[in-house]
Structures are given as C-alpha cells and as structure tokens.
Amino acid sequence: MPPGSPIPFNDLARGVQEQRSDLDAAVARVLSSGWFVLGREGQAFEEELASALGARHAVGVGSGTDAIELALRALELGPGDEVVTQANTCVPTVAAIERAGATPVLCDVEAAAGTMDPESLRGALGERTRAVVPVHLYGQCSDTEAILELCSERGIEVVEDCAQAAGAELRGRPAGTIGRLGCFSFYPTKNLAALGDGGAVLTDDDDLAERLRLVRQYGQSERYKHVTAGVNSRLDEVQAAVLRTRLPHLERGNARRADIAAAYTDALAASPVRPLARLEERTHVFHLFVVDAPDRQSLQKHLEEAGIGTLIHYPTPVHGHPPYRRLADGPVPLEVSERFCSKILSVPLYPELRDDEVERIAEALHTFALASSTGSSSFPS
C-alpha cells in the first residue's frame, strides 16, 4: 500500500471548514451584540447543554480544568481534604484538585479499558477523603454507579471528569449526571469543541449551581457585592456561540466516531494488538481510539511509514512527572496504570476523516496485525 498523502492525527481545520458559514454567523452575532462575557449566548448555551445532556443545570466556565476546580470549591473542599483520582489521567485532573486547595491521592485502573478500578479505589479511601474524581477516559464511562455505592456509605462526593466523554452513557445515564457534579472540557480537540478554551459543570442540585455561578465570578452575587471567595473563570460569549453551533452536531459526530472505531477493531481481529475494551452497558463516544500494543514502537513506526500520525495518551502516569512523584507513595499499587503508559497508542479518529483515509488506516493496522500474528519480523507498507 503506497503511503499516499499524510493522514494527520487530528485536523481541526476540517471541522471548521465544514461548519464555516454557521461559525461565521455565530461570531458575527456576538460582535453585533457588543456583549462579550456572561451574556445571552452563554445563558442559552448553558440551557441547551443541560437539556442535551440530561441535567438540571449547566454552568459555563473557562476550561475543563477550571470545571473540576470549581466543582470542588462548590463542595467547599480545601486544605486538609483528600480527593482520589486515577493515575493514568492527564495531569490537569490533578492540577485542578490542587488548585482547589485539596490533596490528590491516586488509585489504579482496571486492565481492560483503563477506567477507574473500584477495588483499587476502595483501598485508596481514607479518613480525610472528601471526594472521588473518576475520569471517563477516551470517551467511555467508568463504573460510576459502583464508585457511587462505595462512596455514598462513607459520605464521599463523586465528581465526574467528563472532559473526553460528551455524549457518553452508562446504563442509559448520561456522563456528567451520575455523580453529584459533572465536569466538561471544550478544548478544540474534544468531541464538543470550542475554538479555544472552555468548560462547564453539570449538576441537578440548585444550591450547587448557584454556588458555582458565584465562585466563577469572584464570589460576586451582584456588581461589587462579594459573598464568598471565588475566582475568575467565565465562558466567553464567542465560545458559547460557537458551542451552540456545534452542539446539535454532537450526536452525529459521535456516531461517526463509533463507525470508524468499528472499522479499526475489525482490522485488528485476532491480533496481539488489542483495542481497549468497549465495556458492557456503556455508550462509548470514542474521543480517542487507543490500542494496547505489545510492541508499540514497531506499530508506531509502521504507521508512520504509511503516512499515518499517532500519539500516546498518555506516555507517563501522573506520578511519573517530577512535581507529582510524591503521589507514587500512596495507599495502593499503581501497576496497571504504569503498564498502560508503556504500551498504549492512539491512532487517528475524528468525524472529518474521509472514508478512504479510514480504509488506509484500517489496512495499515490489519497489515501489522497479520504480520504480528504470524511472527513476521518485517511489516510491509
């Protein structure tokens, strides 16, 4: 198979081009309004997002990291409180916990799909644990109901990290509506993407929603009247208008992602390269298509020679980074997370991939799988 034109790991310009006229109209609407922060676009997006994802409230904030921080602040967590999350997440999850003033603690993940392992979590809970942040990694819900059952008997709050899971479901329940609060990122690579940073917190609790709205704007109940400590984290009107334009396309985009993932999975059938599992009773939205590759370097080289971009999400567990090495000395082993980071590889998956590109990627995966299963030491391109 000739390499052909390179297939980038992601191409954000394609999504913009497909929706260019609608996006131009959305931005023009904001420019004409003369109102750029906490206006009608933001309010309308919050209402539309809450309705689409099945929550009573959505509160727009500046980023997904801010969303987790503000959720923890709304729960009045701070110094002396511990918050448990998983070791294979991206560092922003832990950074948000620290920004809220709490202490992060790491637990391990299950081996099939890399979602939080409730049994490891059980061992990580302590007397100071006030909250747990399960991460719906790669577009698939963790077993949040099992985590809730474990936490509820101890009075521990569950805050979902849904940065990669807009539209995902667990047993028919939308991601972000299972725990007390659900936190979303609208970073430009996400399934629901802004043209810059943005985030939101979902909740069914009226009081928490009101507190979130206070905290995101300096604790201000009305102009120059501050009733609690807060920060500056507001979803601006341009990004809200962009997200309103893109929200109606979320379901279609997620369906396209699932179709592409199915093609890749078929290509790897009976291969030592294993797609991470699609767990039972979940609707997976495939923010990323991640494989467990016994020889990641060879697979990555094979795809590179075929003109196919790849990335690793994530090459280092949280406790492998210098600022967080202290977290390795926690209450539970983190061996599965560490193994994941040494073997996983992400291949291109986004709705704007053309059918011929999907076929090229699937064929390259199949070629590698076939050679691997026969023990061949060379991988034709």
Secondary structure, 3 states (H helix, E strand, C coil): CCCCCCECCCCHHHHHHHCHHHHHHHHHHHHHHCCCECCHHHHHHHHHHHHHHCCCEEEEECCHHHHHHHHHHHCCCCCCCEEEEECCCCHHHHHHHHHCCCEEEEECECCCCCCECHHHHHHHCCCCEEEEECECHHHCCCCHHHHHHHHHCCCCEEEEECCCCCCCEECCEECCCCCCEEEEECCCCCCCCCCCCCEEEEECCHHHHHHHHHHCECCEEECCEECCCCCECCCEHHHHHHHHHHHHHHHHHHHHHHHHHHHHHHHCCCCCCEECCCCCCEECCCCCEEEECCCHHHHHHHHHHCCECCECCCCCCHHHCHHHHHHHHCCCCCHHHHHHHHHEEEECCCCCCCHHHHHHHHHHHHHHHHHHHHCCCCCCC
